[in-house]
Amino acid sequence: MTHKPIRVGLISVLDRDAETARVTFPDLDDLVTDFLPIIRKGGKSWAQQDDLPEVEDHVLVVFLSSSMSDGFIIGGYKLEDSDAPLTTDQFGTVFEDGSFAYYDRAAQSMVMHSAGSVIITGGNVTVTAQNVILESENVQITGDLNVSGTITGGGL
């Protein structure tokens, strides 16, 4: 290999659990690296986006020596969010407990799921929508309730 400390290649094998990958260099007769660690924003924090490159993504590799096993994958040219529950049309954050929040550009919607409670606080909280649907076994309101408009109901 002609030693260049920084090279561009393609992810050929991805080990998502170990956050490592093998990189192929088409300009070097498809020479392949050993598994190299992938540098990620935030490291191993408690909240992460799926920002690992996918197989066939172009990545930048920095070598610390002339060895194909002594380096790091710095990152890809594009981010793919393709780990459940996200698709290529969705961008967001997935947490280790299964909670997630993302924007779905195909459906033009924000989606949020929590494995536990959702708590929203603020001086004033305003929700503006054409329709608001609450689906719950029980709705509890503490404090005063002011209604402008008609109240209709069933099962009263």
Buried (B, 14 or more C-beta within 10 A) or exposed (E): EEEEEEBBBBBBEBEEEEBBBBBBBEEBEEBBBEBBEBEBEEEEEEEBBBBBBBEEBBBBBEBEEEEBEEBBBEBBEEBBBEBEEBBEEBBBBBBEEEBBEBEBEEEEEEBEEEEEEEEEEEEEEEEEEEEEEEEEEEEEEEEEEEEEEEEEEEEE
